[in-house]
Amino acid sequence: MDLRDEHLDAVIALVRQHTGIAMNENKRVLLQGRLLPRMRALGLASYDDYIAHLRRGGPEVGPFIDSVTTNDSAFFRTPAVWWYLNDEFLADWHAGHGGAPLRIWSAAAATGEEAYSMAMLCLEFQRQHPDFRFTISATDISSQALDAARGATYRGRTVERFALTRPALFRRYLAGGPERWTVAPEVRAHVAFATHNLLAPPPRREHFDLVLLRNVLIYFDEQNQERILAQVRTAMRPGARLVLGEQESITRIRTPFEFEQAHVYRIAGEPQ
Ligand SMILES: C[S@@+](CC[C@H](N)C(=O)[O-])C[C@H]1O[C@@H](n2cnc3c(N)ncnc32)[C@H](O)[C@@H]1O
């Protein structure tokens, strides 16, 4: 069933209202493919009925958000970032903070691979530095993605790539196979998942030393990117670092951050 212009406009407005994500008519086919299964599940025969249903609010808002968000992720996505975190960030932070716990936020955590990759990196660092402690908060707007993240069971390309590129870590921290692999309880124990909309104030007034905000800003227009970055800033401790995705640059917009190196930003005006 074709998503005609008047319905497309209404759906794009609902996407923006509930997630802040900016979409345009290029997303017509994608939205059509994602919304039809929801309409079938609810027994609704037309986009008019589905839009009216959504406008009434209620329990369909969650599945709608799940359907319109793109939750793809991977273990150790963008290797250069993980070399930076391992070789520079953890060592520098530990040298400067003694026994204090490192607080990490995986914002837009999707299905959890990023948060678990970070936990594995920290556990490896802890093997060399037994006094090192850390916590990881992982949030996303999609409850369905977070359910998968909490389940911590993976299959397909994400685990195949992980096994190939970091075999020692894979053997140590994933169990199962040959098709389904589960992240070890030791890793999972360090990650707390929660629902959070990046446009809202950060969760529970927590403050973080490292924020991973990767491959999510691309979904927003500049106005909402600025809003999100201003919110994220309020959740960062002095000296904290912000890590963005490979295709994301924020140097053209107004933010409280300064470029440090590829993918990495520090709070503007702080001593280097
Ligand atoms: C492509 S994934 C990125 C996953 C991971 N950070 C990575 O780089 O592999 C983008 C995630 O952003 C989430 N997202 C989209 N809009 C959001 C919002 N307003 N608040 C929080 N999360 C949002 C989506 O649900 C999705 O899981």
The ligand as a Tripos MOL2 file, in Angstrom:
@<TRIPOS>MOLECULE
LIG
   27    29     1     0     0
SMALL
NO_CHARGES

@<TRIPOS>ATOM
      1 C1         22.5950    3.4190   14.2280 C.3       1 LIG1
      2 S1         22.2610    3.2000   15.9310 S.3       1 LIG1
      3 C2         23.8280    3.5690   16.6750 C.3       1 LIG1
      4 C3         24.2780    2.4800   17.6060 C.3       1 LIG1
      5 C4         25.6710    2.6470   18.2150 C.3       1 LIG1
      6 N1         25.8270    3.9180   18.8880 N.3       1 LIG1
      7 C5         26.7450    2.4600   17.1740 C.2       1 LIG1
      8 O1         27.3790    3.4230   16.7670 O.co2     1 LIG1
      9 O2         26.9440    1.3130   16.7390 O.co2     1 LIG1
     10 C6         21.3090    4.6740   16.2910 C.3       1 LIG1
     11 C7         20.4610    4.5370   17.5520 C.3       1 LIG1
     12 O3         19.9810    5.8300   17.9260 O.3       1 LIG1
     13 C8         18.7330    5.6590   18.5600 C.3       1 LIG1
     14 N2         17.9970    6.9240   18.6070 N.ar      1 LIG1
     15 C9         17.3850    7.5810   17.5940 C.ar      1 LIG1
     16 N3         16.7840    8.6920   18.0480 N.ar      1 LIG1
     17 C10        17.0150    8.7410   19.3790 C.ar      1 LIG1
     18 C11        16.6570    9.6630   20.4030 C.ar      1 LIG1
     19 N4         15.9130   10.7540   20.1610 N.pl3     1 LIG1
     20 N5         17.0660    9.3990   21.6570 N.ar      1 LIG1
     21 C12        17.8090    8.3000   21.9280 C.ar      1 LIG1
     22 N6         18.1860    7.3930   21.0060 N.ar      1 LIG1
     23 C13        17.7920    7.6190   19.7420 C.ar      1 LIG1
     24 C14        18.0590    4.5850   17.7220 C.3       1 LIG1
     25 O4         17.0130    3.9500   18.4060 O.3       1 LIG1
     26 C15        19.2240    3.6600   17.3870 C.3       1 LIG1
     27 O5         19.2730    2.5550   18.2520 O.3       1 LIG1
@<TRIPOS>BOND
     1     1     2 1
     2     2     3 1
     3     2    10 1
     4     3     4 1
     5     4     5 1
     6     5     6 1
     7     5     7 1
     8     7     8 2
     9     7     9 1
    10    10    11 1
    11    11    12 1
    12    11    26 1
    13    12    13 1
    14    13    14 1
    15    13    24 1
    16    14    15 ar
    17    14    23 ar
    18    15    16 ar
    19    16    17 ar
    20    17    18 ar
    21    17    23 ar
    22    18    19 1
    23    18    20 ar
    24    20    21 ar
    25    21    22 ar
    26    22    23 ar
    27    24    25 1
    28    24    26 1
    29    26    27 1
@<TRIPOS>SUBSTRUCTURE
     1 LIG1         1 GROUP 0 **** ****
